Amino acid sequence: MNAHNASGVTPAQSKTILKKLLRYYGDPVADLHFDSLYQLCIAVVLSAQTTDKQVNAVTPKLFTKYHDFGELAQADINDVETIIKSTGFYHNKARNIIRLAETIMLKFNGTVPATLKELTSLPGVGRKSANVILSMGFDIPAFAVDTHVLRIAKRIGYTASDNPLDVEKAVTSTLDEKDWKNAHLILIRHGRVLCTARAPRCSDCPVNSLCGFADKTV
């Protein structure tokens, strides 16, 4: 393990951090709304560079009109663009979700694959998105690194790297696989509530004493 992905937090410290955050926030739940693997996959692709709240505002209409991959694969791209426009980058996203649906139908017989390699072969699905689908959709141990997770992992001291893969390795190396999903969700919650990008509320933070953030306030 090189210096970039070696964790600066011990397993014992990491477990304590997770326990304290869970006690503070309660059991975490995903902010994206979905009722099936189909809905999860599409919502995850739409969530790139926007908020889950914004995605949740458009998916009910999208899923009411296009019930599954088969229907979405046949969709008119202009109609899809109109529905998802408010999520931003809607030209690319519309193209990606239609192509994703086509690929699922043609290559995977209408069934979402359950491996990182196969998921990342789908249009619009990178490693982070694939890890979300594995974790949330299949309950397979995986740890997705978004901007909140990356920021908090660096502040706490898991790693100094800005590479999401280094962050993923640093955090997962200190936790049991069964805790990866909760850790992902709770770090996102922490990033939205207290450990914000600007003006983090360090004095209210339940893991302040375990955090290496240079600019923190006690």
C-alpha atoms as one frame of an Amber mdcrd trajectory, in Angstrom:
protein
   0.000   0.000   0.000   1.535   3.304  -1.062   1.463   6.601   0.791  -1.498
   7.849  -1.204  -3.901   5.122  -0.190  -2.585   4.236   3.246  -5.136   5.337
   5.808  -4.105   7.822   8.462  -6.980   6.560  10.631  -6.760   3.255  12.504
  -9.574   0.671  12.332 -10.398   1.343  15.997 -10.635   5.097  15.364 -12.692
   4.530  12.225 -15.208   2.331  14.055 -15.522   4.968  16.786 -16.081   7.701
  14.194 -18.819   5.660  12.511 -20.459   4.815  15.833 -20.489   8.452  16.962
 -21.917   9.676  13.651 -24.629   7.002  13.683 -25.548   7.912  17.251 -25.754
  11.597  16.291 -27.746  11.257  13.048 -29.580   7.974  13.532 -29.843   5.207
  10.941 -29.053   6.700   7.525 -31.240   6.306   4.465 -30.561   7.094   0.824
 -31.803  10.507  -0.321 -32.497   9.303  -3.861 -36.028   7.932  -4.247 -36.370
   4.604  -6.056 -38.557   1.504  -5.955 -36.606  -0.826  -8.235 -33.191  -1.475
  -9.738 -34.398   0.213 -12.921 -35.332   3.368 -11.043 -32.116   3.309  -9.006
 -29.884   3.025 -12.090 -31.601   5.887 -13.902 -31.732   8.110 -10.797 -28.027
   7.552 -10.130 -27.074   8.593 -13.666 -29.290  11.674 -13.410 -27.726  12.617
 -10.050 -24.361  13.525 -11.586 -23.480  17.154 -10.833 -26.847  17.969  -9.287
 -28.693  17.349  -6.014 -30.700  14.264  -5.112 -33.606  16.612  -4.384 -33.517
  17.854  -7.966 -33.473  14.286  -9.297 -36.382  13.292  -7.055 -38.378  16.173
  -8.520 -38.206  14.801 -12.079 -38.111  11.013 -11.723 -41.812  10.497 -10.823
 -42.859  11.908 -14.214 -40.085  10.025 -16.021 -40.921   6.681 -14.399 -44.668
   7.151 -14.863 -44.120   7.556 -18.598 -41.311   4.999 -18.983 -41.925   2.090
 -16.622 -38.841  -0.011 -17.357 -35.682  -0.342 -19.432 -37.627  -1.676 -22.416
 -39.847   1.400 -22.599 -37.011   3.851 -21.933 -34.894   2.226 -24.662 -37.634
   3.200 -27.147 -38.094   6.732 -25.771 -37.986   9.913 -27.819 -34.859  11.745
 -26.688 -36.516  15.171 -26.969 -39.269  14.062 -24.614 -36.752  12.698 -22.102
 -34.720  15.913 -22.307 -37.810  17.967 -21.541 -38.628  15.873 -18.458 -35.093
  15.880 -16.976 -33.998  19.365 -18.084 -33.854  20.830 -14.568 -31.181  18.308
 -13.494 -28.633  20.016 -15.754 -26.476  18.543 -18.548 -29.747  17.156 -19.834
 -28.554  16.485 -23.407 -25.852  14.114 -22.183 -28.000  12.612 -19.450 -30.921
  11.896 -21.777 -28.604  10.237 -24.278 -26.903   8.235 -21.523 -30.050   6.887
 -19.869 -31.590   5.868 -23.189 -28.345   4.162 -24.264 -28.077   2.567 -20.825
 -31.582   1.159 -21.219 -30.729  -0.138 -24.711 -27.549  -1.783 -23.394 -29.377
  -3.425 -20.484 -31.963  -4.843 -22.902 -29.532  -6.015 -25.581 -26.482  -7.073
 -23.587 -27.951  -8.075 -20.223 -31.412  -9.373 -21.189 -33.198  -6.584 -19.352
 -31.500  -7.336 -16.029 -29.140  -4.989 -14.175 -25.701  -6.631 -13.830 -24.269
  -7.038 -10.343 -20.531  -6.603 -10.887 -18.431  -3.439 -10.900 -16.914  -4.294
 -14.284 -20.265  -4.826 -15.986 -21.912  -1.809 -14.354 -19.090   0.524 -15.401
 -19.531  -0.676 -18.988 -22.948   1.007 -19.019 -23.304   4.521 -20.498 -23.169
   7.199 -17.815 -22.065   4.811 -15.053 -18.634   5.421 -13.525 -17.080   3.754
 -10.483 -18.945   5.931  -7.971 -22.321   5.267  -9.584 -21.581   1.549  -9.902
 -20.692   1.357  -6.206 -23.980   3.081  -5.308 -25.928   0.561  -7.408 -24.058
  -2.407  -5.887 -24.546  -1.128  -2.343 -28.084   0.244  -2.509 -29.521  -2.047
  -5.144 -27.897  -5.395  -4.416 -26.683  -4.970  -0.820 -23.221  -5.949  -2.061
 -20.406  -4.343  -0.017 -19.237  -1.260  -1.902 -18.204   2.259  -0.919 -19.028
   5.164  -3.214 -16.972   8.348  -2.940 -18.809  11.566  -3.798 -17.720  15.136
  -3.072 -18.984  14.997   0.536 -17.227  11.715   1.302 -13.986  12.898  -0.294
 -14.004  16.193   1.632 -14.735  14.593   4.994 -12.257  11.727   4.541  -9.517
  14.275   3.851 -10.523  16.502   6.767 -10.682  13.659   9.269  -7.331  12.353
   8.066  -8.047   9.091   6.248  -5.929  10.292   3.334  -4.411  13.436   1.867
  -5.250  12.332  -1.662  -7.837  13.958  -3.923  -8.212  10.721  -5.888 -11.588
   9.076  -5.134 -10.068   5.599  -5.497  -7.439   6.414  -2.853 -10.195   7.680
  -0.553 -12.232   4.524  -1.177  -9.244   2.309  -0.300  -8.291   4.377   2.745
 -11.761   4.265   4.304 -12.695   0.676   3.411  -9.364  -0.622   4.725 -10.412
   0.523   8.226 -13.990  -0.795   8.301 -15.713  -4.165   8.038 -17.486  -4.705
   4.713 -20.857  -4.791   6.479 -20.320  -1.179   7.575 -19.428   0.287   4.168
 -22.990   1.193   3.166 -23.756   2.953   6.459 -20.399   4.730   6.348 -21.113
   6.059   2.849 -24.596   7.275   3.765 -23.649   8.779   7.121 -20.647  10.670
   5.708 -22.923  12.192   3.060 -25.394  13.222   5.771 -22.529  14.672   7.841
 -21.285  16.587   4.796 -24.696  18.123   4.196 -25.495  19.009   7.805 -22.326
  19.857   9.769 -19.142  19.227   7.772 -20.121  21.510   4.916 -17.671  22.714
   2.278 -17.884  26.274   3.567 -18.105  27.201   7.249 -18.250  23.678   8.732
 -19.844  23.615  12.196 -16.901  21.981  13.925 -18.014  23.001  17.423 -21.197
  20.921  16.974 -19.429  17.924  15.443 -19.659  14.598  17.317 -16.255  13.478
  15.966 -14.389  16.758  16.513 -11.899  15.140  18.882 -11.057  12.446  16.312
 -10.699  14.810  13.368  -7.439  16.092  11.884  -8.949  19.090  10.073  -6.371
  21.874  10.421  -8.936  24.690  10.361 -11.443  23.136  12.735 -12.866  25.056
  15.658 -13.293  23.359  19.005
